[in-house]
């Protein structure tokens, strides 16, 4: 038996197919991954993301500490509630995790890290806190729920109501706010409008039922993966890990090298930028029927590449993937995807995202 979120019984009661995901018992789907995907693109879906970990960084040196720990610069966060996406790196510039940082007060930031590397992240954060006056405090007492889709706000108006919905309605993208002890944020992982809620774990099941009672469709890990892939969002452990840098993972925009700021991994990234990266991450779409799976090879006039994430896109009715290819490969290039049984499928490199807010962003 793996770890269980506060919503485990809700998933079982709803008939979810439960699977192991990084040591957690999580819902893969509740009957139809495709239907859940379309529900999020067309209406609204709800995800249990409580396996992810909130970690508080508190203390007078909280900002200085995170400026040293993260490749993105938390000095971009000047307004309480504002969020920043970025990476935690090792000294070689490899990605230990990607995470969201919320600025809550001058001596208080909140990180939300991935489930799989969470324990390693916390150990890393604590190991480098020595010269800073900070406390690193995981928050396993919090549950996390994501409501995503074009009808997400309508559902919030019915479920949250009053002060909470008013606060949510005022939020800009990538901002959050407290309503009592509940934290609402305009963030997500699907390429749709919506929000995420961090709430006392004891209140999570009641909140989940109120949304589902108002027609918001429970969506599992399967739909979450096809939605994020269509949105061109990296998945830790697939599209990036400790062996590749943000510059090789389509995340150069999350690295702040402009200021004279020392952070872990900076020297390696500067060297890589001077030398140029040998490979990069981009998208792939099949020209015809077929399947794209993680680990498949591809070849083009520039050499060989590898699929880091692949699936069937329900929105495009086409196989798509994120691929790591030689830096010389250009979006628009024709290439060949090599199937597991040796068959060759015609494909094309494209710049992700593939779909955003229900609209195709690539030519098929």
Buried (B, 14 or more C-beta within 10 A) or exposed (E): EBBBBBBBEBBEEBEBBBBEBBEBBBBBBBEBBEBBBBBBBBBBBBBBBBBBBBBBBBBEBBBBBBBBBBBBBBBEBEEBBBBBBBBBBBEBBBBBBBBBBBBBEEBBBBBBBBBBBBEBBBEBBEEBBEEBEBEBEBBEEBBBBBBBBBBBBBBBBBBBEEEBBEBBEEBEEBBBBEBEEBBBBBBBBBBBBBBBBBBBBEBBBEBBBBBBEBEBBBBBBBBBBBBBBBBBBBBBBBBBBBEBBBBBBBBBEBBBBEEEEEBBBBEBBEEBBEEEBEBBBBBBBBBEEBBBBBEBBBBBEBEEBBBBBBBBBBBBEBBBBBBBBBEEBEBEBEBBBBBEEEEEBEBBBBBBBBBBEBEBBBEE
